[in-house]
Amino acid sequence: MPKKRKNRGRAKRKGKGREGYTYCSNCGARIPRDKAIRVERWVSLVDRQLEKELKKQGAVIFRKKVVKEYCVSCAVHYGIVRIGGYAERLAREET
């Protein structure tokens, strides 16, 4: 059977061994940790408009880093990643 992707859709390095599992933040599917799409976002507890006004006055606003891991299907559905076509993969391999 032909191989569609060089890395088979995983970020494993040679000699690393078996990778652990994680769960999708959206649907709860169990996926390998190296296959999960990881998204890090900074979230403020204060409303955007209020935050702007407070910053003008010189206040320091606390922000928290939120890390979410998505399975491939959820990441595609929510627009985090896009589906790459066959021609796009060929162009990537040539360069």
Helices and strands as residue ranges (DSSP letters): E 21-23, E 30-32, E 37-44, H 48-56, E 63-70, H 72-77, H 86-94
